[in-house]
Each structure stands twice: as structure tokens, then as C-alpha cells.
Amino acid sequence: MKRLFLSIFLLILTISLNAQSLEDNQEAAKLYNEGNKLSKSGNYLGAVDKYNEALKSIKDYRVFYQKGVTLKKLNKYSEAEEAFLKCAEANPKFDLAYNGLGGAYFADGKYLEAADAFKKFEQLTQKAKLKSQAKEYRARALTKLASDVKADGKYDKAVEHLKDAVNDFKFDAAYLLLAEIYVETQKYQDALAAADNALNSRKTITKGGPLYYKGKAFKGMEDIAKAKEAFNAGKADPKYKGLCEYELKLMN
């Protein structure tokens, strides 16, 4: 009977300790602050050690969050994902947990999971600027996912992801990849529309890409004059100069 009571007491004590926040545990708070200082100074391994020590007596979402941020800086993405998931579990309303989780997934090449996490971040955050940021990050993740899917020859699925990407955020790279896919699948009118959208929303890409695919689309439609016009404009971009000049030579 004594052994039973002791087990129950230890269980209650463990639950009590794990439920404590930083405000309830001075020693854990001290370790947390020391970890933050070490992280800021670039001593990430030392910081993680401090966070782990703090987490032995509390399960505060802030400690999990900072641990996740620090592990991501160490390129330990799987461990960072675990820390952010525990952060979200400890405080499901903490929006930045999902932002951190999305970033870790993205860096780990888990683009679908990243997109889902950024969607959750968008839903939770009350700040307009962060909502816009979440939409952009989600669009970037879906564009990466579409690129991987396209490489496997799944063009329809890639288009589905890209359309989802630009639904809430007009992401230039998503439109550019759409233009590329539409050219390769001989949907030239769709390619022209996607290339124009890429040009009009341009933020991360150069002008040469959309102009190159406009040229390819016009060429596919046998409108040689407009194709040459697009390629001539596109060759001013060093990144696409060689491709545009090659296409122009083929048409001469």
C-alpha cells in the first residue's frame, strides 16, 4: 500500500512540475534566459543544453519554441520539428509555433507539411502583416512541391498545387512554373496568361523567364513575329540570354 501511495505521489509531483510555466519556476526561467543569451551569441549547442535542462522541470511553450529556433539554426530539422510540435501542443494558440514548424519543414524538403503549417499560422495570427507573410510562405512551399511533382511527370498535380499557391498570394515563381508547364503541355494560351501574371507580380524572378516562355508559347502558336519580339526582349536578361538567342537562331 505504501508503495502504491508513493507511486501516486510521484506521479502527481511529475504532472505538477510538467504543468509549471516559466513564471512558476525560477530555476527553469534562469536556464531559459541563459539559453537565450547563448543562442544570441551563436553558441547554439550550449543554448539547446540549457533549454533541455529547463524542460526537465517544466513544459513551457516558450522553451520549446526557442529550442526549435535554435535547432533549426543548427540544421537539425527533424529535432526542430519535434520541438515546434511540442510547442504547439503546449500552447495550441501560439501562432509562431506553426511559423517555426513550417520553416523547419521547408528547410527539410517537406513542402506539403510546410504548406499545411503555414496555413495554420495564417489562421491563428491576428496581425495582417503576418497573415500576408504566411500566405507567401505557403505559396513558396507549394511551388517547391509542384516542382518536385513535375519532375516525377505528374503535370496535372503540379498545376493543382500551383493554382493553390497563387489563389491567396500572387507568387511570381509559381506563375513562371505554370507557364513552363503549359508550354510543355502545349496549352499556349494558358502559358501566355501565366507568363503575364509572372511579369505583373514579379518579385523574386527576373523578366527574362516570363518573356522566354511567352516566346515559346507564341512559337507554338506559329506567331513568329510575336515570338521573336518576346525572345529579343528576353535576351536582355543575362539569365535567359542564351536560351532566347538559341530560339531566335532556330527561327532565322
Buried (B, 14 or more C-beta within 10 A) or exposed (E): EEEEEEEEEEEEEEEEBBEBBBEBBEEBBBBBEBBBEBBEEEBBEBBBBBBEBBBEBBBBBBBBBBBBBBBBBEEBBEBBBBBBBBBBEBBEEBBBBBBBBBBBBBBBEBBBBBBBBBBBBBEBBEEEEBBBBBBBBBBBBBBBBBBBBBEEEBBEBBBBBBEBBBEBBBBBBBBBBBBBBBBEEEBBEBBBBBBBBBBEBBEEBBBBBBBBBBBBBBBBBEBEEBBBBBBBBBBEBEEBBEBBBEBBEEEE
